[in-house]
Amino acid sequence: MRSLILLFLLSVLQSSAQNPLSDSCKINIGTNLAGPADYGSEWPFVNVMKYSREWTPHNNQWVDGGQNPWDSGLMNQIPLDADGYPLALPVTIPGAEAPQVVRTVWANTESMPEGVYVVLYDGVGDLDVWGDATLLSETPGRLEFQLTFSGDIFALEIYQSQAGNHVRNIRVLLPGTENTYAEQPYDANWLDKLAPFSTLRFMDWGYTNNSPMRNWDQRTLPTDYTWTRASGVPYEMWVDICNRTDADAWVCVPHAASDDYIIQLATMFRDELEPDRKIYVEWSNEVWNWSFEQAHYGLDSMTQSLSWPERLAPRIGHVMQLWANVFAGQENRLVRVQGGQHGWWDIGERIFAQLQADGQDHLIDAISPAAYMGLNNQVLATWDGTTTGQDVLDLAGEFTFDPAEWAMTGWLRHAALARNNNKKLVFYEGGQHFTPDPFGTVQPYCQALIDCQTMPGMYDLYQRLFDTLRTLSGDEMLFMNFSFISPLGCQYGSWGALQSQFLDNAPFDNAPKYRALLDAIDLYNSCATSVSASEPSWKNLRMYPNPTDGLVWLEGVEKSVLVRVFSADGKLVSEQNLQGNTLNFSGFQTGVYLVQVVDADGVWS
């Protein structure tokens, strides 16, 4: 007889809960990625030229008595190739103080690794660097410079570019990547810290908020000199990173994109994303947030015969129908999401009611509020420079989880909307949302908002958040952390789970948010124990939930089997003939058990 022993942690509680998912199994964790920016601190690509600022034109020399502006405003008069590189430099422009050249900058060198960077380029020209970058060597088509943090900025200049063989295809490579960047475009540190997340939301990668995208030919292409314009990081890279990391994708469709744009986007994901990857589809982002252009577009450009927000429903339904058409026969790959405002639940309820009235509610698979922990603005108004980070954490806990406040009510209402209509419950963003009031201002308590981000109590607050969210549904839910990596700040928030991908302290003692996310991921992954066997027919055998509170589901069994349970010291404590897929461990003492599964004939099939 050949047998396969499954070792898993079985924490049996004295309860009779019959829910097929234990609480630990309910929250799957994904993350939003930070948008491309030269002033950010998330550097996915070893070619940081792709996160450079757009060209700034300026005089090619100092003009005595002239204005010598940092930005002459003449970029639209400098001829460019299809990828955005000047066809020749310097350029003489009528009325300009001097011939024009261009520069680009990176304005957060503190977040970048110090060391020797390599610049590669095609064509003939004269390039130079300054600021925190010190030129070490220069040969045709190649520069080396030392980056040392000092002034928090460095620049790359193109002083000359030969017409007919102009400077193009510039690559500014992180230290040690010159020989590998073509095959591995992603930074290894970034990949390592991203690996645990199940789903990647590309809202900020795609510059979804205030997106100018209308037509497919407007989008960013992989060959564009920088990805900090147009539609942000090219869609090709969205697909590629999901395929490389085995992550599901969350796509936010630009609010004013044409039908052709939407169809082309859906087709790319259908054809190029691995077929076992899911695609969450959302129309734009926070279409009720009046600080974003998409909210005004929805108010002003949608069906005026309907009230707002009901007038958003036909557009949402139309976008989801286009995706469904493209994925005809493969609809199981899609999770079509209707976003909802966490504390303004009436929006989600009314939009969904309109979809029902229009017979389009079948086009929605998931209801999605945010899952933020917030602060009471009335209390914020009383704070001053003596406020501490612990004060922030204490207030967040008291306010967020108070059943009488809008946060809890919002979660419960959206959960009910999903449950009552047989939809999934997912959270498009979530985590701490600690910003000053008014947003974007400097307040006396700003330092407290920053200090709390790295305090141990932040870990506890996230665990409390996850424990609370797990009570909202009996089904699995997806929590999308916001956001992956970003600098600390007060005025506009400290959104990153990490401040830098280049940290090498394994416990992440200064990153309690990230540690909390990792622990929640580990807990979720422990629910199902995958096992490999010598025979292919058993390769999908799984037992969940794990830990359990009594009932265990055995997945991958296609016939009657015998299940033996042994204590950690090898004593047989139970033997069950399993006819279905449910094992009952009620009455077992908390502990670790070995489970042996054999078929009815005593052999593996």
C-alpha positions as CSV (number, residue, x, y, z in Angstrom):
1,M,0.0,0.0,0.0
2,R,1.3,3.4,-1.0
3,S,0.1,6.2,1.3
4,L,0.4,10.0,1.4
5,I,0.7,11.7,4.8
6,L,-0.6,15.2,5.1
7,L,0.8,17.3,7.9
8,F,-1.1,20.4,8.8
9,L,-1.9,22.7,11.8
10,L,-5.3,21.8,13.2
11,S,-6.5,24.3,15.8
12,V,-9.8,22.8,17.0
13,L,-12.0,25.3,18.9
14,Q,-15.0,24.3,21.0
15,S,-17.7,25.6,18.7
16,S,-20.2,24.2,16.3
17,A,-19.9,26.7,13.5
18,Q,-21.1,25.2,10.2
19,N,-19.7,27.9,7.9
20,P,-17.6,26.2,5.1
21,L,-15.0,28.9,5.5
22,S,-13.3,29.6,8.9
23,D,-12.6,33.3,9.6
24,S,-8.9,32.8,8.7
25,C,-9.9,31.7,5.2
26,K,-12.0,34.7,4.4
27,I,-9.5,37.4,3.5
28,N,-7.3,37.1,0.5
29,I,-4.8,39.9,0.1
30,G,-3.8,41.9,-3.0
31,T,-2.3,45.3,-3.4
32,N,-2.5,48.5,-5.3
33,L,0.7,49.6,-7.0
34,A,2.0,53.1,-6.8
35,G,1.8,55.2,-9.9
36,P,4.9,56.0,-12.0
37,A,6.6,59.2,-10.7
38,D,10.1,60.5,-10.4
39,Y,9.3,61.7,-6.9
40,G,7.9,58.4,-5.6
41,S,9.7,55.6,-3.8
42,E,8.5,52.6,-5.7
43,W,10.9,51.6,-8.5
44,P,9.6,48.5,-10.2
45,F,11.8,48.7,-13.3
46,V,15.6,48.5,-13.3
47,N,15.5,51.1,-16.2
48,V,14.5,54.1,-14.1
49,M,14.4,56.2,-17.3
50,K,10.8,54.9,-17.5
51,Y,10.0,56.8,-14.3
52,S,11.7,60.0,-15.3
53,R,10.0,63.3,-15.5
54,E,8.8,64.6,-18.9
55,W,11.4,66.7,-20.9
56,T,12.0,70.2,-19.7
57,P,13.3,72.5,-22.4
58,H,15.7,75.3,-21.5
59,N,18.5,77.5,-22.9
60,N,21.6,75.6,-24.0
61,Q,23.8,78.2,-22.2
62,W,23.4,80.9,-19.7
63,V,22.3,84.2,-21.2
64,D,23.6,87.3,-19.4
65,G,20.7,89.6,-18.7
66,G,18.2,87.0,-19.8
67,Q,15.4,85.2,-17.9
68,N,17.1,81.8,-18.2
69,P,13.9,80.0,-17.0
70,W,14.1,76.4,-15.7
71,D,11.3,75.6,-18.2
72,S,11.1,77.8,-21.3
73,G,7.7,76.4,-22.2
74,L,8.8,75.7,-25.7
75,M,8.6,71.9,-25.7
76,N,5.8,71.8,-28.2
77,Q,8.1,73.5,-30.7
78,I,10.8,70.8,-30.5
79,P,10.3,68.0,-33.1
80,L,10.1,64.6,-31.5
81,D,10.2,61.0,-32.8
82,A,7.4,58.6,-32.2
83,D,8.8,57.6,-28.8
84,G,9.2,61.2,-27.6
85,Y,12.9,61.8,-28.2
86,P,14.0,65.1,-29.8
87,L,15.0,64.6,-33.4
88,A,17.9,67.1,-33.1
89,L,19.4,69.3,-30.4
90,P,20.0,72.1,-29.8
91,V,16.9,73.6,-31.6
92,T,16.8,77.3,-32.6
93,I,13.3,78.6,-32.0
94,P,12.3,82.2,-33.0
95,G,11.9,84.4,-30.0
96,A,13.8,82.1,-27.6
97,E,16.7,83.6,-25.6
98,A,19.0,80.8,-26.9
99,P,18.9,77.5,-28.7
100,Q,16.9,75.0,-26.7
101,V,18.0,71.7,-25.2
102,V,16.2,69.3,-22.8
103,R,16.7,67.7,-19.4
104,T,14.8,65.2,-17.3
105,V,15.0,64.8,-13.5
106,W,14.4,62.4,-10.6
107,A,13.4,64.1,-7.4
108,N,13.5,61.5,-4.7
109,T,17.1,60.1,-4.8
110,E,16.7,59.3,-1.1
111,S,14.5,56.4,-2.1
112,M,17.0,55.1,-4.7
113,P,20.0,52.8,-4.0
114,E,23.3,54.6,-4.0
115,G,26.0,53.2,-6.3
116,V,27.2,53.2,-9.9
117,Y,24.4,53.6,-12.5
118,V,24.9,53.0,-16.2
119,V,23.3,55.1,-19.0
120,L,23.0,53.4,-22.4
121,Y,21.6,55.1,-25.5
122,D,21.5,54.8,-29.3
123,G,22.5,57.6,-31.7
124,V,25.1,60.3,-31.5
125,G,25.0,63.1,-29.0
126,D,26.3,64.8,-25.8
127,L,24.7,63.8,-22.5
128,D,25.6,64.7,-18.9
129,V,24.3,64.4,-15.4
130,W,24.3,66.6,-12.3
131,G,22.9,66.9,-8.9
132,D,23.3,63.8,-6.8
133,A,24.8,62.1,-9.8
134,T,28.5,62.4,-10.5
135,L,29.8,61.5,-13.9
136,L,32.5,58.8,-13.7
137,S,33.1,57.9,-17.3
138,E,31.8,58.5,-20.8
139,T,32.1,56.7,-24.1
140,P,29.8,56.8,-27.2
141,G,26.5,55.3,-26.2
142,R,27.4,54.8,-22.6
143,L,27.8,56.8,-19.4
144,E,28.6,55.8,-15.8
145,F,27.7,57.9,-12.8
146,Q,27.8,57.6,-9.1
147,L,24.6,58.3,-7.3
148,T,25.0,59.6,-3.7
149,F,22.1,61.0,-1.8
150,S,22.7,64.7,-1.0
151,G,20.2,67.2,-2.5
152,D,17.4,64.7,-3.3
153,I,17.5,65.3,-7.1
154,F,19.6,64.4,-10.1
155,A,19.2,65.3,-13.7
156,L,20.1,63.9,-17.1
157,E,20.8,66.5,-19.8
158,I,20.9,66.1,-23.6
159,Y,23.0,69.0,-24.8
160,Q,23.5,67.7,-28.4
161,S,21.6,65.2,-30.5
162,Q,22.7,64.6,-34.1
163,A,20.0,65.0,-36.8
164,G,19.6,61.8,-38.7
165,N,21.0,59.7,-35.9
166,H,19.5,61.4,-32.8
167,V,19.9,60.3,-29.2
168,R,17.2,57.7,-28.5
169,N,16.4,54.5,-26.5
170,I,17.9,55.9,-23.3
171,R,18.2,53.4,-20.5
172,V,19.2,54.6,-17.0
173,L,20.0,51.3,-15.1
174,L,20.1,50.5,-11.4
175,P,23.4,49.4,-10.1
176,G,24.4,45.9,-11.3
177,T,21.7,45.4,-13.9
178,E,23.5,46.3,-17.1
179,N,23.9,42.7,-18.2
180,T,20.5,41.5,-17.1
181,Y,18.0,44.3,-17.7
182,A,16.8,43.0,-21.1
183,E,15.7,39.6,-19.7
184,Q,14.7,40.8,-16.3
185,P,13.3,44.3,-16.4
186,Y,12.0,44.3,-12.8
187,D,14.1,45.0,-9.7
188,A,14.7,41.9,-7.7
189,N,14.0,43.6,-4.4
190,W,10.6,44.8,-5.7
191,L,9.7,41.4,-7.0
192,D,10.6,39.7,-3.8
193,K,8.4,42.0,-1.7
194,L,5.6,41.9,-4.2
195,A,5.5,38.1,-4.5
196,P,3.1,37.3,-1.6
197,F,0.2,39.3,-3.0
198,S,-2.5,37.4,-4.9
199,T,-3.8,40.3,-7.0
200,L,-2.4,43.5,-8.4
201,R,-4.6,46.6,-8.9
202,F,-3.3,48.9,-11.6
203,M,-5.4,52.0,-10.9
204,D,-2.4,54.2,-10.3
205,W,-0.2,52.5,-12.8
206,G,-2.7,53.5,-15.4
207,Y,-3.2,57.1,-14.2
208,T,-6.9,56.3,-13.9
209,N,-7.8,59.4,-11.9
210,N,-8.4,62.3,-14.3
211,S,-7.4,60.1,-17.2
212,P,-7.3,61.8,-20.6
213,M,-7.6,58.5,-22.5
214,R,-10.2,58.4,-25.3
215,N,-8.7,56.6,-28.2
216,W,-6.5,53.5,-28.2
217,D,-3.6,55.3,-30.1
218,Q,-3.2,57.7,-27.2
219,R,-2.0,55.1,-24.7
220,T,1.5,54.7,-23.5
221,L,3.7,52.3,-25.5
222,P,6.6,50.2,-24.1
223,T,9.0,52.1,-26.3
224,D,8.0,55.6,-25.0
225,Y,10.9,57.3,-23.4
226,T,9.0,57.8,-20.1
227,W,5.9,56.2,-18.7
228,T,5.0,59.2,-16.5
229,R,2.5,60.5,-19.0
230,A,-0.5,59.4,-21.1
231,S,-1.9,56.1,-19.6
232,G,1.1,55.5,-17.3
233,V,2.8,52.1,-17.4
234,P,2.0,50.4,-20.6
235,Y,-0.7,47.7,-20.5
236,E,1.8,45.2,-21.9
237,M,3.7,45.5,-18.6
238,W,0.5,45.0,-16.5
239,V,0.0,41.6,-18.3
240,D,3.7,40.7,-18.0
241,I,4.0,41.3,-14.3
242,C,0.9,39.2,-13.6
243,N,2.2,36.4,-15.7
244,R,5.6,36.5,-14.1
245,T,4.2,36.6,-10.5
246,D,1.1,34.4,-11.1
247,A,-1.0,37.2,-9.8
248,D,-4.6,38.1,-10.8
249,A,-5.1,41.5,-12.4
250,W,-7.4,44.4,-11.4
251,V,-8.0,46.7,-14.4
252,C,-9.6,50.2,-14.1
253,V,-11.0,51.2,-17.4
254,P,-10.5,55.0,-18.2
255,H,-13.8,56.8,-17.7
256,A,-14.1,58.3,-21.2
257,A,-12.5,55.5,-23.2
258,S,-14.1,54.7,-26.5
259,D,-15.7,51.4,-27.2
260,D,-12.8,50.5,-29.4
261,Y,-10.4,51.4,-26.6
262,I,-12.2,49.1,-24.2
263,I,-12.5,46.2,-26.6
264,Q,-8.8,46.5,-27.5
265,L,-7.9,46.5,-23.8
266,A,-10.1,43.5,-23.0
267,T,-8.7,41.6,-26.0
268,M,-5.1,42.2,-24.9
269,F,-5.9,40.7,-21.4
270,R,-7.9,37.9,-22.9
271,D,-5.1,36.8,-25.3
272,E,-2.0,37.6,-23.4
273,L,-2.8,37.0,-19.7
274,E,-2.3,33.5,-18.6
275,P,-5.7,31.7,-18.9
276,D,-5.8,30.7,-15.2
277,R,-5.5,34.3,-14.0
278,K,-8.6,36.2,-13.1
279,I,-9.2,39.8,-14.2
280,Y,-11.2,42.2,-12.0
281,V,-12.7,44.9,-14.1
282,E,-13.9,48.2,-12.8
283,W,-15.1,51.3,-14.6
284,S,-12.6,54.1,-13.6
285,N,-12.1,54.7,-9.9
286,E,-14.2,56.4,-7.2
287,V,-16.6,57.9,-9.7
288,W,-18.3,59.8,-6.8
289,N,-15.1,61.6,-5.7
290,W,-15.5,65.2,-6.8
291,S,-11.8,65.8,-6.7
292,F,-11.5,63.6,-9.8
293,E,-12.5,64.4,-13.4
294,Q,-14.3,61.1,-13.7
295,A,-16.9,62.2,-11.2
296,H,-17.7,65.4,-13.1
297,Y,-17.8,63.4,-16.3
298,G,-20.3,61.0,-14.8
299,L,-22.4,63.9,-13.6
300,D,-22.3,66.0,-16.8
301,S,-21.9,63.5,-19.6
302,M,-24.0,60.5,-18.6
303,T,-27.8,60.0,-19.2
304,Q,-29.3,63.3,-18.0
305,S,-32.8,61.8,-17.7
306,L,-31.7,59.8,-14.7
307,S,-30.8,61.2,-11.3
308,W,-27.2,61.1,-10.1
309,P,-25.8,58.5,-9.2
310,E,-28.3,56.4,-11.1
311,R,-27.1,57.9,-14.4
312,L,-23.8,56.1,-13.9
313,A,-25.4,52.7,-14.1
314,P,-25.9,52.5,-17.9
315,R,-22.2,53.4,-18.5
316,I,-21.1,50.7,-16.0
317,G,-23.3,48.1,-17.6
318,H,-22.1,49.1,-21.0
319,V,-18.4,48.7,-20.1
320,M,-19.0,45.4,-18.4
321,Q,-21.0,44.1,-21.4
322,L,-18.1,45.0,-23.7
323,W,-15.8,42.9,-21.6
324,A,-18.3,40.1,-21.5
325,N,-18.5,40.1,-25.3
326,V,-14.8,39.9,-25.6
327,F,-14.6,37.1,-23.1
328,A,-17.6,35.1,-24.5
329,G,-17.1,31.5,-23.5
330,Q,-14.4,32.6,-20.9
331,E,-16.6,34.7,-18.6
332,N,-15.3,32.7,-15.6
333,R,-12.0,34.6,-16.0
334,L,-13.8,37.9,-15.2
335,V,-14.9,39.5,-12.0
336,R,-16.8,42.6,-12.9
337,V,-16.8,45.1,-10.1
338,Q,-19.2,47.8,-9.0
339,G,-17.4,50.2,-6.7
340,G,-19.1,51.8,-3.8
341,Q,-18.3,54.7,-1.4
342,H,-17.5,53.3,2.0
343,G,-19.3,55.8,4.1
344,W,-21.8,57.0,1.5
345,W,-23.4,53.6,0.9
346,D,-26.5,55.1,-0.7
347,I,-24.4,55.5,-3.9
348,G,-23.7,51.8,-4.3
349,E,-27.2,50.8,-3.5
350,R,-28.8,53.2,-5.9
351,I,-26.4,52.4,-8.8
352,F,-27.1,48.7,-8.3
353,A,-30.9,49.3,-8.1
354,Q,-30.7,51.1,-11.5
355,L,-28.7,48.2,-13.0
356,Q,-31.5,45.9,-11.8
357,A,-34.1,48.1,-13.3
358,D,-32.2,48.1,-16.6
359,G,-31.8,44.3,-16.5
360,Q,-28.0,44.6,-16.2
361,D,-27.3,43.5,-12.7
362,H,-26.1,40.1,-14.1
363,L,-23.2,42.0,-15.5
364,I,-21.9,42.7,-12.0
365,D,-20.0,40.0,-10.1
366,A,-18.7,41.9,-7.0
367,I,-19.7,44.8,-4.8
368,S,-16.6,46.8,-3.7
369,P,-16.4,49.5,-1.0
370,A,-13.1,50.6,0.4
371,A,-11.8,49.2,3.7
372,Y,-10.1,52.2,5.3
373,M,-9.5,53.0,9.0
374,G,-10.1,56.7,9.5
375,L,-10.1,59.5,12.0
376,N,-12.8,61.7,13.5
377,N,-12.4,65.2,12.2
378,Q,-14.0,66.7,15.2
379,V,-11.3,65.3,17.3
380,L,-8.6,66.3,14.8
381,A,-9.7,69.9,15.2
382,T,-8.7,69.7,18.9
383,W,-5.2,68.3,18.3
384,D,-2.0,70.3,18.4
385,G,1.7,69.8,18.5
386,T,1.6,67.6,21.6
387,T,-0.4,64.9,19.9
388,T,1.4,61.6,19.6
389,G,1.4,58.7,17.2
390,Q,-0.3,56.6,19.9
391,D,-3.1,59.2,20.0
392,V,-3.6,58.6,16.3
393,L,-3.8,54.9,16.7
394,D,-6.1,55.1,19.7
395,L,-8.5,57.4,17.9
396,A,-8.5,55.3,14.7
397,G,-9.5,52.2,16.7
398,E,-12.2,53.9,18.7
399,F,-13.7,55.6,15.6
400,T,-13.3,53.0,12.9
401,F,-14.8,50.1,14.8
402,D,-17.6,51.9,16.6
403,P,-20.8,50.3,15.4
404,A,-22.5,53.8,15.6
405,E,-20.0,55.4,13.2
406,W,-20.1,55.4,9.4
407,A,-17.2,53.0,8.9
408,M,-18.9,50.0,10.4
409,T,-22.3,51.0,9.0
410,G,-20.8,51.3,5.5
411,W,-19.2,47.9,5.6
412,L,-22.4,46.3,6.9
413,R,-24.6,48.0,4.2
414,H,-22.3,47.0,1.4
415,A,-22.0,43.5,2.7
416,A,-25.7,43.2,2.8
417,L,-26.0,44.5,-0.8
418,A,-23.6,41.8,-1.9
419,R,-25.1,39.1,0.1
420,N,-28.7,39.9,-0.8
421,N,-27.9,39.8,-4.5
422,N,-25.5,36.9,-4.5
423,K,-22.4,39.0,-5.4
424,K,-18.9,38.7,-4.1
425,L,-17.7,41.3,-1.5
426,V,-14.3,42.8,-2.4
427,F,-12.4,45.9,-1.2
428,Y,-10.8,47.9,-3.9
429,E,-8.6,49.8,-1.4
430,G,-7.9,49.6,2.3
431,G,-5.7,50.2,5.2
432,Q,-4.9,53.3,7.3
433,H,-6.3,56.6,5.9
434,F,-4.7,59.1,8.2
435,T,-4.6,62.5,6.6
436,P,-5.0,66.0,8.1
437,D,-8.2,68.0,7.9
438,P,-8.4,69.8,5.5
439,F,-6.7,67.3,3.3
440,G,-3.5,68.6,1.8
441,T,-2.7,71.1,4.6
442,V,0.1,71.2,7.2
443,Q,-1.3,70.9,10.7
444,P,0.4,71.0,14.1
445,Y,-0.3,67.3,14.6
446,C,1.3,66.3,11.3
447,Q,4.3,64.6,12.9
448,A,1.9,62.3,14.9
449,L,0.3,61.2,11.6
450,I,3.8,60.3,10.4
451,D,5.1,58.7,13.6
452,C,2.2,56.3,13.9
453,Q,3.0,54.7,10.6
454,T,6.0,52.8,11.9
455,M,4.8,52.2,15.5
456,P,4.1,48.6,16.7
457,G,0.5,49.5,17.4
458,M,-0.1,49.9,13.7
459,Y,0.3,46.2,13.3
460,D,-2.4,45.6,15.9
461,L,-4.7,48.0,14.2
462,Y,-4.4,46.2,10.9
463,Q,-5.1,42.9,12.6
464,R,-8.2,44.3,14.1
465,L,-9.2,45.5,10.7
466,F,-8.9,42.1,9.2
467,D,-10.7,40.5,12.1
468,T,-13.6,42.9,11.5
469,L,-13.8,42.4,7.8
470,R,-13.8,38.6,8.2
471,T,-17.2,38.9,10.0
472,L,-18.9,40.5,7.0
473,S,-19.4,37.5,4.9
474,G,-19.3,33.7,5.0
475,D,-17.5,33.7,1.6
476,E,-14.0,34.5,0.6
477,M,-13.3,38.3,0.2
478,L,-10.5,40.1,-1.5
479,F,-8.7,43.0,0.3
480,M,-6.6,45.3,-1.9
481,N,-4.1,47.1,0.2
482,F,-3.5,50.7,-0.6
483,S,-0.7,51.1,-1.4
484,F,2.5,49.1,-2.0
485,I,5.5,51.5,-1.6
486,S,5.5,55.2,-1.0
487,P,7.3,57.9,1.1
488,L,6.1,59.0,4.5
489,G,4.2,62.3,4.5
490,C,1.5,64.1,6.3
491,Q,-0.3,66.5,3.9
492,Y,-1.4,63.8,1.4
493,G,-1.0,60.7,3.5
494,S,1.5,57.9,4.1
495,W,0.0,55.2,1.9
496,G,2.8,52.7,1.4
497,A,2.9,49.4,3.3
498,L,6.7,49.9,2.7
499,Q,8.7,53.1,2.4
500,S,11.3,51.4,0.3
501,Q,11.8,48.2,-1.6
502,F,15.6,48.3,-0.8
503,L,15.2,47.5,2.9
504,D,17.2,44.4,3.8
505,N,16.0,43.9,7.4
506,A,14.0,40.7,7.1
507,P,11.6,41.2,10.0
508,F,10.6,44.6,8.6
509,D,10.5,46.0,12.1
510,N,9.9,49.5,10.8
511,A,7.1,48.3,8.5
512,P,4.2,47.1,10.7
513,K,1.7,47.5,7.9
514,Y,3.6,45.2,5.6
515,R,4.2,42.7,8.4
516,A,0.4,42.7,9.1
517,L,-0.3,42.0,5.5
518,L,2.2,39.2,5.3
519,D,0.7,37.6,8.4
520,A,-2.8,37.8,6.9
521,I,-1.5,36.2,3.7
522,D,0.1,33.4,5.6
523,L,-3.1,32.8,7.6
524,Y,-5.1,32.7,4.4
525,N,-2.6,30.3,2.7
526,S,-2.7,28.0,5.7
527,C,-6.4,27.4,5.1
528,A,-5.7,25.0,2.3
529,T,-2.9,22.5,2.4
530,S,-1.8,21.5,-1.1
531,V,0.0,18.3,-1.4
532,S,1.9,16.7,-4.2
533,A,1.8,13.0,-4.9
534,S,3.6,10.5,-7.1
535,E,0.3,9.9,-9.0
536,P,-1.2,12.8,-11.0
537,S,-4.7,12.0,-10.0
538,W,-4.0,13.2,-6.4
539,K,-2.0,16.4,-7.2
540,N,-5.0,18.6,-6.4
541,L,-5.8,17.2,-3.0
542,R,-6.4,20.0,-0.5
543,M,-7.8,20.2,3.1
544,Y,-9.5,23.3,4.3
545,P,-10.1,25.3,6.5
546,N,-6.8,24.9,8.2
547,P,-6.9,25.8,11.1
548,T,-10.4,24.6,11.6
549,D,-13.1,24.9,14.2
550,G,-14.6,21.4,13.6
551,L,-15.5,20.7,10.0
552,V,-12.9,20.1,7.3
553,W,-13.5,19.9,3.5
554,L,-11.4,17.5,1.6
555,E,-11.1,18.7,-2.0
556,G,-9.8,16.6,-4.9
557,V,-11.3,13.2,-3.8
558,E,-13.3,11.5,-6.5
559,K,-14.1,8.2,-4.8
560,S,-14.6,6.7,-1.3
561,V,-11.5,7.0,0.8
562,L,-10.3,6.0,4.3
563,V,-9.0,8.9,6.4
564,R,-6.9,8.1,9.5
565,V,-5.9,10.8,12.0
566,F,-2.9,10.5,14.2
567,S,-1.7,12.6,17.1
568,A,1.6,14.4,16.8
569,D,3.3,11.5,18.7
570,G,1.9,9.0,16.1
571,K,-1.1,7.5,18.0
572,L,-4.2,6.7,15.9
573,V,-7.0,8.9,17.3
574,S,-9.6,8.6,14.5
575,E,-10.5,6.5,11.4
576,Q,-13.3,7.6,9.1
577,N,-14.7,6.2,5.8
578,L,-15.3,9.3,3.8
579,Q,-18.1,9.0,1.3
580,G,-18.4,12.7,0.6
581,N,-16.0,15.5,1.1
582,T,-16.6,16.5,4.8
583,L,-14.5,15.4,7.8
584,N,-15.7,16.1,11.3
585,F,-13.1,16.9,13.9
586,S,-15.6,18.2,16.5
587,G,-14.5,17.2,20.0
588,F,-10.8,17.1,19.1
589,Q,-8.4,18.8,21.5
590,T,-6.5,21.7,20.1
591,G,-3.2,20.5,18.6
592,V,-1.2,19.3,15.6
593,Y,-2.4,16.1,13.7
594,L,-1.2,13.9,10.9
595,V,-3.8,12.9,8.4
596,Q,-3.4,9.8,6.1
597,V,-5.7,9.4,3.1
598,V,-5.9,6.1,1.2
599,D,-8.5,4.8,-1.3
600,A,-11.1,2.1,-0.4
601,D,-8.8,-0.6,-1.7
602,G,-5.9,0.5,0.3
603,V,-3.9,1.8,-2.6
604,W,-3.5,5.1,-4.4
605,S,-5.2,5.4,-7.8
